[in-house]
Every structure is written in structure tokens, then in C-alpha cells.
């Protein structure tokens, strides 16, 4: 028997995702929100009307253009040192999305590899990996990230590393559960009987059929990474001033909440919109990849 013929292709991954995402109302709304966010991140240097770090003493806490005393030179107003909020939000969009992408790019492959290894090998390998995961899950995620950054020192790089560590257990557990669910099926047994080796079974038989829930988790993990990096920045443990990172912008403006609400509202709104788009797309992906929810 040919090993390739014995393998059952991953049915959810074969499904035309775009058609199902287009049918999902949440997916459509998420895509409509995510597209402008992505465009702002990509085109930020060209869309920003001012340099994000440029200070204008004559425009300190200047209101948005549509309020009394506002100016279209600063459409969303300025912060406490006269920096243009629109420019900082645009550059912060690029920074936040890049850091979230870095978190997912590091945590997902590592977590999938560990989960695949634990689910396939079982025994002491499974016990070792899962006990390490249990130790990481024993502490709340944000508390663990704060402790790690406190040890390594506050910086955006260390905040990303801490967020990767926090996100890792979710991918490990999900990948392991998917592998365990697939390992006992007939197509895996048939492939093993043809003489396929461990690497073939793990990488070409089990992995493609276990990726669907991991992809959904990666989408939702992206939004979680945006929140956690912003939270560390707000606490002074992530990106450091004058970096135009959304959490850092919130921290710098909280003292002026009553007198200059726009300096707090717009960074918070940017975080909210980005996370909402990711969650809507993640829910739509879950429905599209799960055969029980497609109809």
C-alpha cells in the first residue's frame, strides 16, 4: 500500500475558506475592520502628517479638529508635549501589529512542535512537556509576563519574549490534544502499517490534520498579544517613552484624562478596534474550519 494513499487529507484545510468567511457576518465585519488597520500599518510613514516624535510647544494638549479651538493641522489633537496623536497612532499601529506578529511567529511553531512531540511520543516525553506547561499555567499570564520583564529589564524586546512565554502553553496543549484525537484513527494506523517512519507520521500525517484549531488559536492569540504588549507598555515594562506604542501612549496620557480625554480615548479605541477585528476573524475561521459549524 502506498503511504501517500493511506493518508487522509485534512478535510477542513481543503475547504474553500474564503467562501465560508464571506458567508459569515462576523467574518465580513472583521475583514472590513482589519483591512483599514492593515493599510494604516503598512502606509503609516506616508499617512502620518507629522513625525511621531516631533514636539510642538505651541500645541500642547491641542484638541481634535472638530472641537472648539482645534486645528486640522492636528486632526486628532496632540498629547502633553505637543506630539501629533494621529501620527503616533499610525506608527503605533505598525509597531503593535509587528510585535503581535512576532509573538505568534515564535510561540505558534514552538508550541506546535512541542505538542506534536508530546502527543506522538507519549510516555516520559509527554510527561516532561506537560509538566513544564502546567508550571507555566500555574501563574496568571500577565503576572508571569510582568515577573519575566522585571527580571530581564523593561523593553519592547523583553515584553515580546515574555508574551511568547505566556502564549506558548496554549499552543502546546491544543496541538497535543489534536494529535491525540487523530492518532487512533484508521488512516494513521494504515500509514504506520505501510512502514512509514516517525517523522513521516508526525509531519505528513498528523500535523496537517491537527492544524485547523491551531490556526484559529493563532488568530485569537494575535489579539491577546496586542493586549498583553499594550498592558506591559502601560505598566512601564514594555516599550519605553517616547516610543509611539499604544500602551505607552495610554500611560503617558492618563494624568490628563479629564482635561484632554482625546489623548487617552484614541489609543484605547485603537486597541479595541484591532482586538475586535482579530476576534471576529478568529470566530469566523473557527466556523469555517469546523465541519460541524459550516452550515
GUBA-535939 format. One line per 3 residues: number of its first residue (from 1); for each residue x, y, z of N, C-alpha, C, O. Coordinates in steps of 0.02 Angstrom, whole numbers. Last residue first. Example, Ala and Ser with C-alpha at 12.3 -4.5 7.8 and 13.67 -1.06 7.14 Angstrom:
2
2> 642:-112:354:684:-53:357:645:2:394:670:57:402; 660:-284:390:615:-225:390:660:-165:390:712:-166:423
END
This chain:
295
295> -1119:1238:409:-1186:1251:382:-1228:1292:431:-1285:1307:416; -1002:1224:483:-1001:1257:417:-1069:1276:391:-1076:1326:355; -989:1159:601:-1016:1227:604:-1021:1259:536:-1043:1316:531
292> -929:1037:583:-994:1037:617:-1027:1105:616:-1087:1110:628; -805:1064:528:-858:1038:484:-926:1037:517:-977:1036:482; -717:1207:558:-751:1153:594:-807:1127:550:-854:1165:536
289> -674:1312:480:-630:1254:484:-663:1195:521:-639:1139:515; -774:1409:494:-757:1384:427:-717:1320:430:-724:1277:386; -777:1436:631:-837:1409:598:-821:1379:531:-850:1328:511
286> -646:1485:646:-668:1426:683:-729:1394:650:-731:1333:642; -654:1599:566:-610:1545:547:-628:1480:582:-627:1426:553; -743:1675:644:-763:1654:577:-719:1597:552:-744:1551:520
283> -664:1695:758:-727:1658:763:-751:1634:695:-776:1578:689; -560:1770:699:-546:1706:730:-609:1664:738:-607:1604:726; -627:1885:658:-598:1842:607:-583:1773:636:-592:1723:602
280> -662:1933:786:-714:1917:737:-688:1871:683:-722:1824:663; -535:1953:842:-581:1905:872:-637:1885:824:-656:1827:821; -481:2053:758:-448:1988:764:-496:1935:792:-497:1879:768
277> -572:2159:781:-564:2131:714:-533:2061:717:-556:2016:683; -549:2182:919:-615:2162:895:-610:2129:826:-641:2077:815; -417:2226:918:-433:2163:952:-501:2138:929:-510:2078:919
274> -433:2348:848:-388:2295:823:-405:2228:854:-408:2177:818; -522:2419:930:-541:2403:861:-497:2346:834:-523:2301:801; -448:2431:1052:-514:2398:1050:-531:2375:979:-553:2319:969
271> -335:2504:1013:-327:2437:1040:-393:2398:1034:-393:2340:1013; -401:2623:974:-361:2586:926:-350:2514:949:-355:2467:909; -458:2665:1095:-501:2645:1040:-463:2605:987:-491:2558:958
268> -341:2698:1165:-384:2644:1189:-431:2619:1135:-443:2559:1129; -294:2807:1085:-255:2745:1091:-296:2685:1116:-288:2629:1092; -412:2893:1105:-393:2868:1039:-346:2807:1042:-356:2760:1005
265> -424:2924:1244:-477:2888:1209:-452:2857:1144:-470:2800:1129; -314:2998:1286:-324:2931:1314:-372:2891:1270:-362:2831:1260; -323:3114:1216:-257:3083:1220:-260:3013:1249:-215:2973:1238
262> -454:3155:1236:-435:3126:1172:-367:3091:1174:-356:3043:1136; -464:3219:1359:-487:3150:1353:-465:3116:1288:-457:3055:1286; -394:3321:1444:-380:3305:1373:-398:3232:1361:-354:3190:1352
259> -443:3331:1574:-431:3392:1536:-419:3380:1462:-432:3424:1421; -456:3199:1619:-512:3246:1625:-503:3308:1581:-552:3334:1554; -331:3138:1589:-394:3108:1568:-452:3157:1568:-492:3158:1522
256> -199:3161:1612:-237:3215:1580:-306:3190:1556:-335:3218:1509; -139:3049:1658:-142:3106:1704:-185:3163:1677:-205:3207:1714; -136:2965:1548:-187:2954:1600:-193:3013:1647:-247:3025:1673
253> -37:2976:1453:-93:3023:1449:-143:3016:1505:-189:3056:1511; 58:2878:1468:81:2947:1468:23:2997:1474:33:3053:1498; -20:2762:1453:12:2777:1518:33:2850:1523:25:2881:1575
250> -55:2770:1318:-106:2773:1370:-76:2793:1437:-104:2835:1473; 71:2755:1259:33:2818:1249:-21:2825:1302:-33:2880:1327; 99:2624:1295:140:2678:1322:105:2746:1315:110:2789:1359
247> 2:2559:1218:1:2554:1291:41:2609:1324:21:2636:1375; 44:2595:1086:-21:2614:1112:-25:2611:1188:-52:2657:1219; 198:2677:1054:163:2614:1065:99:2629:1103:99:2671:1148
244> 302:2769:1005:230:2776:993:194:2709:997:162:2688:949; 425:2804:1130:401:2758:1079:326:2765:1068:289:2768:1117; 502:2888:1214:442:2915:1181:415:2870:1125:385:2895:1078
241> 448:2763:1333:440:2829:1301:505:2852:1270:559:2837:1296; 468:2589:1291:483:2646:1334:471:2711:1297:481:2715:1237; 372:2441:1289:404:2495:1251:412:2556:1295:366:2573:1333
238> 354:2380:1451:362:2364:1381:400:2417:1344:455:2437:1365; 334:2426:1577:379:2369:1570:390:2350:1497:432:2307:1483; 237:2519:1607:306:2542:1604:357:2487:1595:417:2499:1604
235> 108:2479:1597:139:2472:1663:211:2497:1664:244:2496:1716; 88:2495:1462:52:2539:1508:83:2538:1577:84:2588:1612; 166:2390:1413:185:2458:1399:151:2508:1446:182:2556:1468
232> 88:2284:1459:156:2292:1485:182:2362:1472:217:2391:1513; -27:2309:1381:-30:2311:1454:38:2319:1486:46:2357:1533; 22:2291:1252:-2:2357:1272:-6:2363:1348:10:2416:1376
229> 50:2155:1260:105:2201:1248:85:2273:1267:125:2310:1295; -82:2110:1282:-31:2099:1333:30:2145:1323:58:2170:1371; -153:2148:1165:-174:2172:1231:-117:2166:1281:-106:2213:1320
226> -81:2082:1064:-89:2155:1061:-107:2182:1130:-79:2233:1151; -98:1950:1106:-31:1979:1106:-35:2055:1104:4:2089:1137; -234:1932:1083:-209:1929:1152:-140:1960:1157:-125:1994:1206
223> -235:1937:944:-268:1990:982:-245:1991:1054:-238:2044:1084; -161:1820:920:-137:1884:894:-169:1942:933:-135:1989:954; -240:1720:969:-179:1736:1005:-148:1802:982:-114:1836:1020
220> -335:1711:870:-355:1739:935:-294:1758:977:-296:1807:1015; -250:1656:773:-287:1718:760:-308:1752:824:-301:1812:832; -206:1540:837:-157:1592:818:-191:1658:804:-165:1711:822
217> -324:1468:848:-291:1491:909:-241:1546:893:-233:1593:932; -343:1438:713:-392:1480:748:-361:1509:811:-370:1568:826; -232:1356:696:-238:1417:656:-288:1465:689:-276:1526:692
214> -263:1251:780:-205:1292:796:-208:1358:758:-188:1410:784; -371:1187:720:-383:1225:783:-324:1270:801:-333:1321:835; -296:1141:600:-354:1184:597:-367:1222:663:-372:1283:662
211> -191:1049:617:-176:1120:613:-236:1165:618:-230:1224:637; -201:914:612:-207:944:678:-200:1019:677:-201:1051:729; -175:871:486:-243:860:511:-254:890:580:-311:891:605
208> -39:898:469:-88:933:428:-159:927:455:-200:973:447; 17:808:576:20:881:579:-32:916:534:-67:960:559; 0:671:538:-36:700:595:-39:777:592:-91:806:604
205> 71:659:412:7:626:425:-32:662:480:-90:681:471; 188:728:405:148:723:345:80:692:356:36:697:313; 247:731:534:247:791:492:199:788:433:172:839:412
202> 225:604:596:213:667:631:203:725:583:156:764:592; 254:508:497:189:507:531:174:574:565:118:599:562; 384:546:461:331:545:411:262:548:445:219:586:424
199> 449:525:583:446:592:554:391:598:502:355:648:498; 432:383:601:403:432:648:397:502:618:346:536:627; 397:304:439:436:319:498:403:371:542:352:400:523
196> 290:179:369:309:249:375:345:262:441:325:235:493; 244:52:346:315:60:361:337:132:366:397:145:366; 112:31:335:150:30:272:224:41:284:264:39:237
193> 64:51:461:73:-18:438:111:-22:373:139:-75:357; 49:190:466:101:159:507:116:87:483:173:65:484; -61:205:381:4:234:362:61:202:402:114:189:374
190> -158:141:458:-141:115:392:-73:142:369:-33:105:340; -163:226:570:-143:155:578:-121:126:511:-72:89:508; -210:341:507:-144:342:540:-119:271:549:-60:258:538
187> -333:301:464:-285:320:414:-214:324:443:-165:312:408; -405:272:583:-385:217:537:-331:239:488:-286:199:472; -347:356:733:-391:347:676:-361:298:625:-301:284:626
184> -269:390:842:-302:325:841:-346:311:781:-380:260:779; -223:521:820:-176:465:820:-209:397:816:-180:350:789; -314:625:832:-303:597:765:-263:531:767:-269:490:721
181> -312:656:967:-376:641:936:-367:607:868:-408:566:848; -177:684:986:-206:627:1020:-273:607:989:-289:547:985; -169:802:909:-131:743:889:-160:681:922:-166:629:889
178> -252:888:984:-270:872:914:-233:809:890:-263:767:856; -181:894:1105:-249:867:1104:-270:847:1033:-302:795:1024; -61:955:1058:-60:888:1088:-129:856:1086:-136:797:1068
175> -111:1081:1017:-80:1036:969:-78:964:995:-92:917:958; -157:1129:1142:-203:1121:1086:-175:1073:1034:-211:1030:1009; -42:1133:1221:-99:1092:1241:-146:1079:1183:-172:1023:1176
172> 39:1222:1145:61:1154:1161:2:1109:1178:-3:1054:1152; -36:1340:1140:-22:1304:1078:-1:1232:1092:-20:1186:1055; -37:1373:1278:-100:1363:1241:-89:1323:1177:-128:1278:1162
169> 99:1392:1313:61:1334:1338:-3:1320:1300:-22:1262:1291; 139:1517:1242:163:1450:1223:120:1393:1249:104:1348:1210; 104:1640:1293:61:1611:1241:79:1538:1226:37:1501:1200
166> 207:1669:1383:138:1663:1408:93:1627:1357:49:1589:1377; 316:1677:1297:315:1626:1350:245:1615:1377:225:1558:1391; 278:1788:1222:287:1723:1190:283:1667:1241:250:1616:1230
163> 282:1886:1320:217:1869:1291:221:1802:1254:173:1764:1254; 420:1891:1343:375:1871:1397:307:1850:1370:278:1802:1395; 464:1937:1218:486:1872:1243:440:1847:1299:423:1788:1300
160> 401:2064:1217:384:2014:1166:404:1944:1190:365:1897:1183; 469:2124:1323:396:2116:1327:372:2064:1276:327:2025:1291; 597:2127:1273:584:2083:1330:508:2073:1340:487:2020:1362
157> 576:2223:1171:600:2155:1155:585:2106:1211:561:2051:1198; 538:2336:1243:490:2305:1198:511:2234:1181:469:2189:1176; 585:2331:1417:598:2349:1347:546:2313:1304:514:2266:1326
154> 644:2315:1579:589:2340:1536:614:2361:1467:659:2402:1460; 721:2160:1624:727:2232:1614:672:2256:1567:656:2221:1518; 716:2029:1667:756:2045:1608:767:2119:1598:817:2140:1568
151> 632:2038:1780:697:2007:1785:743:2028:1728:801:2044:1739; 519:2101:1731:553:2131:1789:623:2102:1798:669:2137:1821; 481:2012:1635:508:2076:1612:544:2111:1670:594:2146:1659
148> 436:1908:1719:491:1896:1672:523:1962:1650:584:1968:1647; 331:1969:1789:389:1942:1826:449:1933:1779:505:1948:1798; 244:2000:1684:272:2053:1724:334:2029:1761:385:2065:1763
145> 212:1870:1640:246:1916:1595:279:1973:1634:335:1992:1618; 146:1822:1754:206:1789:1731:246:1835:1685:307:1838:1690; 37:1909:1755:83:1909:1811:149:1876:1792:203:1900:1812
142> -27:1873:1637:1:1940:1643:51:1944:1700:102:1978:1695; -64:1736:1667:-21:1754:1611:12:1822:1619:72:1829:1609; -48:1668:1833:-86:1707:1783:-39:1734:1730:18:1753:1744
139> 35:1510:1852:33:1582:1865:-11:1616:1813:-12:1596:1755; 23:1385:1801:8:1393:1872:4:1467:1891:-28:1484:1941; 66:1373:1673:-4:1389:1682:-22:1400:1756:-78:1423:1771
136> 197:1333:1692:185:1399:1662:113:1421:1673:99:1480:1681; 174:1206:1745:209:1256:1785:196:1326:1758:185:1373:1796; 114:1143:1637:75:1154:1698:108:1206:1743:73:1245:1775
133> 223:1136:1550:166:1178:1532:123:1193:1594:100:1249:1603; 300:1044:1619:327:1111:1608:271:1160:1590:271:1217:1612; 214:936:1608:228:963:1675:258:1033:1669:243:1076:1709
130> 217:915:1470:155:939:1501:166:964:1572:131:1009:1594; 349:871:1448:324:931:1414:263:959:1451:259:1019:1462; 355:755:1530:401:810:1539:375:875:1509:377:927:1541
127> 252:674:1477:250:695:1547:295:756:1558:276:803:1593; 298:653:1346:234:686:1358:231:714:1429:210:770:1440; 415:582:1378:419:645:1339:355:686:1350:359:746:1362
124> 371:469:1442:407:519:1481:414:585:1444:418:638:1475; 223:438:1346:272:418:1396:306:476:1431:274:526:1447; 214:510:1180:184:490:1244:238:478:1296:294:505:1290
121> 245:545:1048:291:502:1085:260:474:1149:278:419:1170; 134:625:1005:155:565:968:197:518:1010:186:457:1009; 116:727:1099:60:685:1080:80:622:1044:46:571:1050
118> 245:784:1105:215:754:1165:158:707:1146:152:653:1175; 263:828:972:310:781:1002:279:745:1062:284:684:1069; 157:919:963:161:862:917:207:808:945:191:749:942
115> 193:1012:1062:131:974:1068:131:913:1023:106:860:1043; 314:1060:1008:314:1026:1073:251:984:1082:254:928:1107; 266:1115:886:319:1063:886:320:1025:952:325:963:952
112> 174:1209:933:151:1153:891:202:1097:891:184:1039:896; 260:1298:1002:207:1261:1037:182:1202:999:170:1149:1027; 340:1344:896:370:1309:953:318:1268:991:331:1211:1008
109> 245:1404:810:285:1346:788:316:1308:845:318:1246:844; 186:1503:907:148:1450:874:191:1392:849:176:1335:866; 288:1591:954:253:1546:1001:217:1489:965:217:1433:989
106> 340:1663:843:384:1624:887:346:1572:928:369:1516:936; 229:1718:780:280:1684:740:327:1642:782:353:1591:759; 163:1783:885:132:1724:854:184:1683:815:183:1622:816
103> 257:1886:911:236:1840:964:207:1776:934:225:1721:955; 264:1950:787:324:1918:814:305:1868:868:334:1814:871; 134:2002:778:157:1952:729:218:1914:755:224:1854:745
100> 142:2093:884:95:2037:888:113:1982:839:109:1923:855; 238:2180:831:253:2143:892:206:2084:901:227:2031:922; 168:2227:718:231:2192:710:248:2152:772:272:2095:767
97> 59:2292:778:47:2233:735:111:2193:725:109:2132:723; 125:2394:849:85:2345:885:73:2282:842:77:2226:868; 189:2467:745:228:2437:798:189:2382:834:217:2329:848
94> 79:2511:667:131:2469:638:171:2432:692:185:2372:686; 14:2586:766:-20:2530:734:31:2483:702:26:2422:710; 106:2685:793:93:2635:845:56:2576:817:65:2520:842
91> 94:2759:678:156:2724:689:149:2671:744:181:2619:742; -39:2804:704:-22:2767:642:43:2728:651:46:2669:633; -25:2871:826:-70:2813:820:-54:2771:759:-54:2709:762
88> 61:2974:790:83:2924:839:39:2861:837:64:2806:846; -19:3045:701:45:3017:678:69:2963:726:94:2911:703; -124:3082:787:-137:3041:728:-72:3008:703:-72:2949:687
85> -60:3164:883:-88:3100:902:-100:3054:842:-88:2994:846; 90:3252:881:28:3239:844:3:3169:859:38:3120:849; 149:3322:1034:158:3275:978:91:3258:947:40:3251:982
82> 146:3405:1147:135:3434:1082:148:3387:1023:157:3411:967; 152:3343:1267:213:3378:1246:207:3404:1174:258:3423:1144; 30:3280:1284:52:3326:1335:117:3363:1318:135:3411:1353
79> -34:3274:1113:-26:3249:1182:5:3302:1227:6:3361:1210; -164:3337:1002:-95:3323:1021:-93:3299:1093:-143:3301:1129; -290:3297:875:-262:3333:932:-190:3313:945:-158:3278:906
76> -326:3237:758:-346:3204:820:-318:3238:882:-322:3210:937; -273:3331:663:-344:3309:661:-368:3276:724:-426:3285:743; -184:3459:659:-181:3401:704:-251:3372:710:-287:3388:758
73> -224:3547:565:-153:3528:564:-140:3468:609:-93:3431:599; -350:3580:596:-341:3522:550:-268:3505:540:-252:3455:509; -377:3615:767:-347:3634:704:-338:3572:661:-321:3519:686
70> -487:3677:899:-448:3627:863:-422:3653:797:-442:3707:773; -573:3762:959:-502:3775:968:-457:3726:932:-396:3732:934; -695:3642:982:-679:3713:984:-605:3723:1000:-579:3695:1048
67> -670:3497:877:-687:3530:940:-666:3603:937:-626:3623:896; -620:3443:762:-692:3458:763:-715:3490:829:-773:3508:835; -483:3419:784:-503:3473:738:-576:3491:744:-594:3549:733
64> -444:3395:961:-455:3374:891:-486:3429:849:-513:3478:875; -342:3514:1059:-399:3469:1048:-404:3447:975:-371:3476:931; -176:3503:1122:-221:3536:1074:-278:3489:1059:-267:3430:1046
61> -74:3480:1214:-143:3458:1229:-193:3496:1186:-246:3517:1209; 23:3604:1141:18:3556:1196:-55:3543:1213:-93:3590:1226; 71:3683:1035:11:3642:1026:5:3589:1080:-17:3533:1066
58> 190:3747:1052:131:3789:1045:67:3749:1039:13:3779:1037; 287:3644:1052:267:3676:1115:205:3719:1110:169:3727:1160; 290:3502:974:272:3571:956:246:3607:1018:187:3599:1036
55> 399:3369:937:362:3407:987:351:3479:963:396:3511:936; 403:3219:849:413:3291:845:368:3327:896:308:3315:899; 383:3085:838:419:3108:898:428:3184:900:456:3210:948
52> 317:3063:717:284:3043:779:318:3068:842:287:3071:895; 306:3197:599:349:3146:631:321:3128:700:301:3173:738; 140:3212:528:198:3240:564:243:3183:587:220:3127:593
49> 44:3138:462:55:3208:441:116:3240:473:141:3290:447; 59:2976:400:69:3018:459:83:3090:437:130:3102:399; 60:2907:281:-3:2937:303:6:2985:361:-34:3030:370
46> 189:2860:267:164:2906:216:99:2939:237:84:2994:213; 209:2775:375:257:2829:363:232:2881:313:251:2939:316; 91:2684:361:98:2733:415:148:2789:401:132:2847:413
43> 55:2585:275:65:2651:246:78:2705:299:75:2764:283; 39:2473:359:86:2470:302:104:2540:278:162:2554:262; -56:2517:452:9:2492:475:60:2494:418:118:2513:429
40> -163:2552:371:-132:2603:413:-63:2582:436:-16:2622:439; -193:2426:318:-170:2479:274:-136:2535:313:-85:2563:291; -236:2361:434:-176:2338:400:-148:2392:353:-87:2402:350
37> -351:2438:460:-298:2434:510:-232:2413:477:-180:2441:490; -430:2414:345:-402:2482:358:-346:2482:409:-298:2520:403; -448:2270:370:-415:2296:310:-390:2367:320:-332:2380:303
34> -520:2250:489:-449:2233:487:-413:2264:426:-355:2282:431; -651:2286:459:-614:2324:510:-539:2313:502:-499:2360:508; -684:2195:361:-693:2266:346:-656:2310:397:-633:2364:380
31> -662:2076:431:-619:2093:374:-624:2167:357:-574:2198:340; -764:2083:528:-694:2082:549:-647:2101:493:-599:2137:503; -876:2077:444:-864:2137:484:-791:2141:506:-760:2194:503
28> -857:1948:390:-859:2007:346:-845:2071:385:-807:2114:362; -862:1870:506:-801:1871:465:-799:1931:419:-747:1961:409; -993:1892:547:-938:1914:589:-873:1918:551:-833:1964:561
25> -1062:1830:440:-1069:1902:453:-1012:1929:496:-986:1984:482; -997:1720:323:-1003:1732:395:-1008:1806:408:-963:1844:390; -970:1713:190:-1039:1700:211:-1050:1717:284:-1107:1727:306
22> -834:1734:185:-878:1784:154:-951:1774:175:-989:1823:177; -788:1617:243:-778:1680:279:-824:1735:251:-849:1777:289; -822:1528:141:-856:1523:206:-848:1586:247:-894:1606:282
19> -737:1573:40:-810:1570:28:-848:1568:94:-899:1601:102; -612:1558:97:-636:1625:80:-711:1626:70:-745:1674:88; -593:1420:112:-604:1462:170:-634:1530:152:-678:1556:188
16> -640:1279:45:-627:1347:22:-644:1399:76:-702:1418:85; -559:1144:128:-620:1182:117:-603:1253:94:-556:1283:120; -447:1079:164:-462:1080:94:-519:1128:78:-526:1150:21
13> -445:1084:300:-397:1127:267:-410:1130:192:-389:1177:159; -542:990:337:-555:1060:349:-508:1106:311:-528:1161:291; -478:868:291:-538:894:259:-550:967:274:-567:1005:228
10> -321:824:262:-359:861:312:-418:895:279:-410:945:243; -315:662:187:-301:734:187:-347:770:236:-403:748:250; -258:517:255:-320:553:242:-306:627:244:-288:654:296
7> -143:405:184:-155:464:224:-221:496:205:-238:502:146; -129:307:92:-159:289:156:-175:350:198:-218:346:243; -66:361:-14:-136:345:-23:-169:330:44:-230:340:52
4> 62:371:36:27:433:19:-48:420:12:-89:462:31; 100:238:52:89:280:111:50:342:96:9:365:136; 24:110:-40:62:172:-45:48:216:17:-10:229:32
1> 42:-60:0:0:0:0:44:62:0:94:67:35
END
